[in-house]
């Protein structure tokens, strides 16, 4: 995969400025340079007398708009052997939680488009098409934020212990009839988040306060808890009994 680095939108010249620049390039006595031009995913090695990237694009007949992206400053002098990456913006529609936004973007993928538009999402949200999908002209991208879902975890539990007294054994002797095997218990819980930020911290604070109410932790300062040493065996015992801590 070719890494193109950062593509930066710059202001575009007018049509008259582009025509004037082409004329200057054609009559220039500056030695020709060999530059790799990558435009809209296509790569070509070109010979040019253009003084900068802006002139190079005009020379190649590429009209640049303010929404388009360029990996170099368009007015910086062009060097021999340089690589210029130009990505034209395409019209797309972004629908976020039912709200429609028509934009033009030079992003290469759905994920890059959402990042550029400041739309946050995670694995629980529904993004269509998938974030890795290349962006195409006229594409519709939708994001539905999910604020509540069910998660399943498996907790290891010890083998059940059944004690029976046998009169045929001497006092103090123990005989294991069947060793048993530890198992797994499936626990399901519902996760809700009130907002897109601070959700994890709020969840951790809620758990810490729950431990504090059980006498297993104490708040040493605002927003900071110390968990007692007996918390681990106590919670393990609760798990073996099937109790659920929310």
Beta strands, then each sheet from edge to edge (+ up, - down):
strand 1: 33-39
strand 2: 42-48
strand 3: 69-70
strand 4: 83-87
strand 5: 90-96
strand 6: 99-105
strand 7: 126-128
strand 8: 140-144
strand 9: 148-157
strand 10: 183-192
strand 11: 217-221
strand 12: 224-227
sheet 1: 2+ 1- 4- 3+
sheet 2: 6+ 5- 8- 7+
sheet 3: 9+ 10-
sheet 4: 11+ 12-
end
